[in-house]
Amino acid sequence: MKQDWDPDELIVAWTLVEDDWRLLGNKTGATRLGFALLLKYFEIAGEFPSYGEQFPRRRWSS
């Protein structure tokens, strides 16, 4: 999984769209967030992550 993303790339790849929201409809709390992350990760990488460090991290620039 790519680790260095431009802000525009992050928005396009990780924003939930209408169909994503339908899938999240019956989830709540941490389950909802976890499901959303796994869903978008799978869409991008074509596989599920093995560990949390595979998700891109926000790097603050000065």
Secondary structure, DSSP 4 states (H G I P E B T S, - for coil): ------HHHHHHHH---HHHHHHHTT--HHHHHHHHHHHHHHHHHSS--SSGGGS-------
